[in-house]
Amino acid sequence: MSAVAWIAVGSLTVWVWLLLGQGFFWRTDQRLPGRREDPSRWPSVAVVVPARDEAEVLPTSLPSLLAQDYPGDAEIILVDDCSGDGTGDLARALSERYAGLPLTVVTPGEPEPGWTGKLWALRHGMAQARRRKPEFLLLTDADIAHEPDSLRELVTAAGTEAAGGFDLVSQMARLRVTSTWERLLVPAFVYFFGQLYPFRRVNGTGSRTTAAAGGCVLLRAGAAERAGIPESIRQAVIDDVSLARAVRRSGGRIWLGLADRVDSVRPYPRLSDLWRMVARSAYAQLRHSPTMLAGTVLGLALVYVVPPVTLVTGLLTGDPVAAVAGGAAWAVMAGTYMPMLGYYRQSFWLAPLLPFTAVLYLLMTVDSAVQHYRGLGAAWKGRTYARPEAAPEP
């Protein structure tokens, strides 16, 4: 066989393994269980919302929290993280307009050294909540809208601690897919996340694969204290995965799945918007390692670029093995992407474009590394985080 054929066969082999051996990452059936029997006593919940310059999205997201149909005691604590757009005042006005769950707005000031902004805000929101000793904390981003029964369903899914329930229940909110770039890139973003952290493995007993989706995390208060959250992860840029790891290290049980009734309302209409969203933390995901970056580039090229390239090369050079193996790998790739496109209600004709989308994500990752070595680190809403050292145990 030719060298091109061997490369094509190698890529096909990788795709067969991904299809069958990577926790069935391509399936989209990890959802909250169907409605179960209500608990005999509804636990108290504090909803903590870190918010920095979120006046654009709060009129959509905050009323959905205020309107939660929850039978137990619940309150909302919005942490105004030094916003310059009137986020805190807008939150108070929305609370007066819509009523519903009680709302408290707190302002912690600028983060102390060693803290990322979101975790600094969560620290103050959680400290405010703990004064009332809630049994659960719902950590949810300011751009996340919840259906009226969202909190009820999350608490029901968590179950009771005595019955071996979950200490952390997280849902990956359904992201917005309206613009052309959102349709091309957003389903792929969730697909790649699932490939890296297969939900079935995350949810398996004794699994070492650990992750969460930071937009919607229901956390048992006792588990947060045992894991030292948020102090133990105060420097984390990718705070959701770090949070899940801290909970699991402390002996907690976690669950992660796709959301049906929790949605992100933040728009990403242009390629530049999505580019910044990915590039701000992609190199942190690789632990700022040049070796891991090189391996990621080579891996993405083998898995996503090789199939179409070897198919075309095989057809042009009359190499049937390269053409068949490359085409088969591309077909498997597209087939595994279709369930995610279905979840996002997008056309299956986007599936063959996944190699192009993967190249864009590869370039975003490389750009993330370039920005890091230029001293810009992970930039978000006017703050830049250089490479953090490992946070000491509290």
C-alpha positions in Angstrom: 0.0 0.0 0.0 1.0 3.6 -0.6 1.9 5.9 2.3 -1.3 7.8 1.7 -3.3 4.6 2.0 -1.6 3.7 5.2 -2.4 7.2 6.6 -6.0 6.8 5.5 -6.3 3.3 7.1 -4.8 4.8 10.3 -7.4 7.5 10.4 -10.2 5.0 9.8 -8.9 2.8 12.6 -9.0 5.8 15.0 -12.6 6.5 13.9 -13.7 3.0 14.5 -12.2 3.1 18.0 -13.9 6.5 18.7 -17.2 5.1 17.5 -17.1 2.1 19.8 -14.5 2.7 22.5 -14.8 6.3 23.6 -17.8 6.0 25.8 -20.3 6.3 23.0 -19.6 10.0 23.2 -21.6 10.7 20.1 -24.9 9.7 21.7 -27.1 12.5 23.1 -29.2 10.4 25.5 -27.6 11.6 28.7 -30.5 13.7 29.9 -32.2 14.3 33.3 -34.4 11.3 34.1 -38.1 11.6 33.5 -40.3 13.0 36.1 -40.0 10.9 39.3 -41.9 11.0 42.5 -41.5 14.3 44.4 -39.5 14.2 47.6 -41.4 14.1 50.9 -39.6 17.4 51.8 -38.2 19.9 49.3 -34.7 21.0 50.4 -33.8 24.7 50.5 -31.8 26.1 47.6 -29.8 29.2 47.0 -29.3 30.2 43.4 -25.9 32.0 42.9 -25.5 34.0 39.7 -22.1 35.6 39.0 -22.6 38.6 36.6 -20.2 41.0 35.0 -21.6 43.4 32.4 -24.6 41.3 31.7 -27.3 44.0 31.1 -27.8 42.7 27.6 -28.9 39.2 28.6 -30.4 39.7 32.1 -33.9 40.8 30.8 -34.2 37.3 29.3 -32.4 35.1 31.8 -33.2 36.6 35.2 -37.0 36.6 34.9 -36.8 32.8 34.2 -35.1 32.3 37.6 -37.5 34.6 39.4 -40.4 32.6 38.0 -39.1 29.2 39.2 -42.0 26.9 40.4 -40.2 25.4 43.3 -42.2 24.1 46.3 -39.4 24.5 48.9 -37.5 27.6 50.1 -35.4 29.2 47.4 -33.7 32.5 46.9 -31.5 34.2 44.2 -28.1 35.9 45.0 -26.8 37.8 42.0 -23.1 38.9 42.4 -22.5 42.1 40.5 -18.8 41.6 39.6 -17.8 45.3 39.2 -20.0 45.7 36.2 -19.9 49.0 34.2 -23.3 48.7 32.5 -25.7 48.8 35.4 -26.1 45.1 35.8 -26.9 45.3 39.6 -29.4 48.1 39.2 -31.1 46.3 36.3 -31.3 43.1 38.4 -33.1 44.9 41.2 -35.5 46.5 38.7 -36.3 43.2 37.1 -36.9 41.7 40.6 -39.4 44.5 41.4 -41.1 44.0 38.0 -41.5 40.3 38.0 -41.5 39.5 41.7 -41.2 35.7 42.3 -38.2 34.3 44.2 -36.5 36.8 46.5 -33.4 38.4 45.0 -30.3 39.8 46.8 -27.6 41.7 44.8 -24.1 41.8 46.3 -20.9 43.5 45.0 -17.6 41.9 46.1 -15.2 44.4 44.6 -12.2 43.5 42.4 -10.7 40.0 42.8 -7.9 39.5 45.2 -4.6 38.2 43.7 -4.8 34.5 42.9 -8.5 34.5 42.1 -10.2 34.4 38.7 -13.1 36.8 38.4 -16.0 34.3 38.2 -14.7 32.2 41.2 -14.2 35.4 43.2 -17.8 36.3 42.5 -18.9 32.7 43.4 -17.0 32.9 46.7 -19.0 35.9 47.8 -22.3 34.6 46.5 -21.8 31.3 48.3 -20.7 33.0 51.5 -23.9 35.1 51.4 -25.9 31.9 50.8 -24.3 30.0 53.6 -25.7 32.4 56.2 -29.1 30.8 55.6 -27.6 27.3 55.4 -29.2 26.0 52.2 -29.0 22.3 51.4 -28.3 23.0 47.7 -26.6 25.7 45.7 -27.5 26.2 42.1 -24.6 27.9 40.3 -25.8 29.3 37.0 -24.4 31.9 34.6 -26.2 35.2 33.9 -26.8 34.2 30.3 -28.7 31.0 31.1 -32.5 30.9 31.0 -34.4 28.2 32.8 -37.9 26.8 32.2 -40.2 27.2 35.3 -39.7 23.6 36.5 -35.9 23.6 36.0 -34.9 23.9 39.6 -37.6 21.3 40.6 -36.2 18.8 38.1 -32.6 19.3 39.1 -33.3 18.8 42.8 -35.4 15.7 42.0 -32.6 14.3 39.9 -30.0 14.9 42.7 -32.0 12.8 45.1 -31.3 12.5 48.8 -27.9 12.1 50.3 -29.1 9.3 52.5 -30.2 7.4 49.4 -26.9 7.8 47.6 -28.0 10.7 45.5 -25.7 12.9 43.4 -23.6 15.7 45.0 -23.3 17.5 41.7 -25.9 17.6 38.9 -24.8 19.6 35.8 -26.6 20.3 32.6 -24.9 21.6 29.4 -27.3 24.4 28.4 -28.5 24.4 24.8 -26.5 27.1 23.2 -28.0 29.6 20.7 -27.9 28.5 17.0 -29.3 31.3 14.9 -26.5 32.9 12.8 -24.6 31.0 10.1 -21.5 30.8 12.3 -23.5 29.6 15.3 -25.0 26.8 13.2 -21.6 25.8 11.9 -19.6 26.0 15.1 -21.9 25.6 18.2 -23.1 22.0 17.7 -19.5 21.0 17.0 -18.3 22.7 20.2 -20.6 20.5 22.3 -19.6 17.5 20.1 -15.9 18.0 20.8 -16.6 18.6 24.5 -18.4 15.2 24.6 -15.6 13.5 22.7 -13.1 14.9 25.3 -15.4 14.1 28.3 -17.8 11.4 27.3 -20.9 12.0 29.4 -21.5 8.2 30.0 -18.0 7.9 31.5 -18.4 11.0 33.6 -21.6 9.5 35.0 -20.1 6.1 35.6 -19.4 4.9 39.2 -15.7 5.0 39.9 -14.9 6.8 36.6 -11.8 8.9 36.3 -13.4 11.0 33.5 -14.7 14.1 35.3 -16.4 17.2 34.0 -19.3 19.6 34.5 -20.9 22.4 32.5 -20.5 25.7 34.4 -23.7 27.3 33.1 -25.9 25.1 35.2 -24.5 23.2 38.3 -26.6 22.0 41.2 -24.2 21.4 44.1 -25.0 19.9 47.4 -23.8 22.4 50.1 -22.2 19.8 52.2 -20.2 18.5 49.2 -19.0 22.0 48.4 -17.7 22.4 52.0 -16.0 19.0 51.8 -14.3 19.9 48.5 -13.3 23.3 49.8 -15.1 25.1 46.9 -14.4 27.6 45.7 -11.1 28.2 47.6 -9.6 25.0 46.3 -10.0 26.0 42.7 -9.7 29.7 43.0 -7.2 30.1 40.1 -9.0 27.9 37.6 -9.8 29.4 34.3 -11.8 26.3 33.2 -13.7 26.5 36.5 -16.5 23.9 35.7 -14.2 21.0 35.1 -12.0 22.0 38.1 -15.1 22.1 40.3 -16.3 18.7 39.2 -12.8 17.2 39.9 -12.7 18.8 43.4 -16.1 17.3 44.2 -15.1 13.8 42.9 -11.8 13.9 44.7 -13.6 14.5 48.0 -15.8 11.4 47.4 -18.8 13.1 45.8 -21.0 11.6 43.0 -21.5 13.7 39.9 -23.8 13.6 36.9 -23.5 15.5 33.6 -25.9 15.6 30.7 -27.5 17.7 27.9 -30.3 20.1 28.8 -33.8 20.1 27.4 -35.1 23.0 29.3 -32.1 25.2 30.1 -30.8 27.5 27.3 -28.1 30.0 26.8 -29.4 33.3 25.5 -26.0 34.8 24.7 -25.6 35.6 21.0 -22.5 34.8 19.0 -23.5 36.2 15.6 -20.0 36.6 14.2 -17.0 34.3 13.8 -14.9 36.7 15.9 -17.4 36.3 18.8 -17.1 32.5 18.8 -13.3 32.7 18.2 -12.8 34.8 21.4 -15.0 32.5 23.4 -12.9 29.4 22.5 -9.5 31.0 22.3 -9.7 32.5 25.8 -9.4 29.1 27.5 -8.3 26.6 24.9 -4.6 26.6 25.8 -5.5 26.5 29.5 -7.3 23.2 28.7 -4.0 21.9 27.4 -2.3 23.0 30.7 -0.2 25.5 28.8 1.9 22.7 27.5 3.6 23.0 24.1 3.9 19.2 23.9 0.1 18.8 24.4 -0.5 21.6 21.8 1.6 19.8 19.2 -0.1 16.5 20.0 -3.5 18.1 19.7 -2.6 19.7 16.3 -1.4 16.3 15.0 -4.3 14.4 16.5 -6.9 16.8 15.0 -5.2 16.6 11.6 -5.2 12.8 11.6 -8.7 12.5 12.8 -10.5 15.3 11.0 -8.3 16.5 8.1 -6.9 13.2 6.8 -10.2 11.5 5.8 -11.3 14.1 3.1 -7.7 14.7 2.0 -7.0 11.0 1.4 -10.3 10.4 -0.2 -9.6 13.2 -2.8 -6.0 12.1 -3.2 -7.0 8.5 -3.7 -9.5 9.5 -6.4 -7.1 11.7 -8.2 -4.2 9.2 -8.1 -6.1 6.1 -8.7 -5.4 4.7 -5.2 -8.5 2.7 -4.3 -7.3 1.8 -0.8 -6.7 5.5 0.1 -10.0 6.5 -1.4 -12.1 3.8 0.3 -10.4 4.2 3.7 -10.6 8.0 3.6 -14.2 8.0 2.5 -15.2 5.4 5.2 -13.5 7.5 7.9 -15.2 10.6 6.7 -18.6 8.7 6.7 -18.1 7.5 10.3 -17.1 11.0 11.3 -20.2 12.5 9.8 -22.4 9.7 11.2 -21.2 10.4 14.8 -22.0 14.1 14.4 -25.5 13.6 13.2 -27.1 13.0 16.7 -25.7 16.3 17.9 -27.0 18.1 14.9 -30.4 16.5 15.6 -30.2 17.7 19.2 -29.7 21.2 17.9 -32.4 20.8 15.2 -29.9 21.5 12.5 -29.7 20.1 9.0 -27.7 16.8 8.6 -26.1 18.4 5.6 -23.8 20.1 8.0 -22.2 16.8 9.0 -19.8 16.5 6.1 -18.5 20.0 6.9 -17.1 18.8 10.3 -13.5 18.7 8.9 -13.7 22.4 8.0 -15.1 23.2 11.4 -12.4 21.2 13.1 -9.7 23.2 11.3 -11.3 26.4 12.6 -11.2 25.1 16.2 -7.6 24.0 15.6 -6.7 27.5 14.6 -8.5 28.9 17.6 -6.4 26.7 19.8 -3.2 27.7 18.2 -4.2 31.4 18.6 -4.9 30.7 22.2 -1.4 29.5 22.7 0.0 32.5 20.7 -1.9 34.9 22.9 -0.6 33.2 26.0 3.0 33.5 24.9 2.4 37.2 24.0 1.6 37.6 27.7 -2.1 38.1 27.2 -3.2 34.9 28.9 -6.9 34.1 29.1 -8.7 37.4 28.5 -12.4 37.8 29.4 -14.4 41.0 29.9 -11.5 43.3 30.5 -9.5 40.9 32.7 -6.5 38.9 31.7 -5.3 35.8 33.6 -1.7 34.7 33.1 -0.8 31.1 33.6 -1.8 30.2 37.1 0.3 28.2 39.5 -1.3 25.3 41.2 -3.6 26.6 44.0 -2.5 25.4 47.4 -4.9 23.3 49.4 -7.0 25.5 51.8 
